[in-house]
Amino acid sequence: MLQESFDPIRIRLRVIPMAKAPVGKGKNADFYFVEASKKSLRGELPQAFDLLRRGLAINPNHFLCRFSHGVLQFKFGLIVEASQDF
């Protein structure tokens, strides 16, 4: 029953706001989080997802990248994969 009515695109989850991200120098996990947030706000979700993966490659425990990565996976309907991020 849940699967028949589940529409991940209509769920209103928000990526953590950019204002909460620490300011970093260089292309570190913070940089990729901020860039992914910009893409997400413009509706460019696949590109944002790729940027978050790059940030997690640098720092797999980066909270902001990890949480936002999970939110995007959830929006894409990848529920099991998203639960690993949360």
C-alpha positions as CSV (number, residue, x, y, z in Angstrom):
1,M,0.0,0.0,0.0
2,L,2.8,2.4,0.9
3,Q,4.7,1.7,-2.3
4,E,1.7,2.4,-4.5
5,S,1.2,5.9,-3.1
6,F,4.8,6.8,-2.3
7,D,6.2,9.7,-4.4
8,P,9.7,10.8,-3.2
9,I,9.6,13.9,-5.5
10,R,6.6,15.3,-3.6
11,I,8.2,14.9,-0.2
12,R,9.4,18.3,1.1
13,L,12.8,17.4,2.6
14,R,15.3,20.2,2.6
15,V,19.0,20.1,2.3
16,I,20.8,21.7,5.2
17,P,21.1,25.5,4.4
18,M,24.4,26.8,3.1
19,A,24.6,29.4,5.9
20,K,25.2,26.5,8.4
21,A,28.3,25.4,6.5
22,P,31.7,26.4,7.7
23,V,33.8,28.5,5.4
24,G,36.7,26.5,4.1
25,K,39.6,27.3,1.8
26,G,40.3,25.1,-1.2
27,K,38.4,22.2,-2.5
28,N,37.6,20.4,0.7
29,A,34.4,18.7,1.9
30,D,33.0,22.1,3.0
31,F,33.6,23.5,-0.5
32,Y,31.7,20.6,-2.1
33,F,28.8,21.0,0.3
34,V,28.4,24.7,-0.5
35,E,28.6,24.0,-4.2
36,A,26.1,21.2,-3.9
37,S,23.7,23.4,-2.0
38,K,23.8,26.0,-4.7
39,K,23.0,23.3,-7.4
40,S,20.3,21.9,-5.2
41,L,18.6,25.3,-4.8
42,R,18.6,25.7,-8.6
43,G,17.0,22.2,-9.0
44,E,20.1,20.6,-10.4
45,L,19.9,17.6,-8.2
46,P,22.0,15.1,-10.1
47,Q,24.9,17.6,-10.2
48,A,24.4,18.3,-6.5
49,F,24.5,14.6,-5.7
50,D,27.8,14.3,-7.6
51,L,29.3,17.2,-5.7
52,L,28.3,15.6,-2.4
53,R,29.9,12.3,-3.4
54,R,33.1,14.2,-4.1
55,G,33.0,15.9,-0.7
56,L,32.4,12.5,1.0
57,A,35.4,11.0,-0.9
58,I,37.6,13.6,0.8
59,N,36.0,13.3,4.3
60,P,33.5,10.3,4.6
61,N,32.4,11.6,8.0
62,H,31.5,15.1,7.0
63,F,28.1,15.6,8.6
64,L,26.7,18.2,6.2
65,C,27.7,16.3,3.1
66,R,26.5,13.0,4.6
67,F,23.1,14.3,5.6
68,S,22.5,16.2,2.4
69,H,23.6,13.1,0.4
70,G,21.0,11.1,2.3
71,V,18.3,13.6,1.6
72,L,19.0,13.6,-2.1
73,Q,19.0,9.8,-2.2
74,F,15.7,9.8,-0.4
75,K,14.3,12.3,-3.0
76,F,15.6,10.0,-5.8
77,G,13.7,7.1,-4.2
78,L,16.8,5.3,-3.0
79,I,15.3,4.7,0.5
80,V,17.6,1.9,1.6
81,E,20.7,3.7,0.4
82,A,19.5,6.9,2.1
83,S,19.0,5.1,5.4
84,Q,22.8,4.3,5.5
85,D,23.5,8.0,5.4
86,F,21.1,8.8,8.3
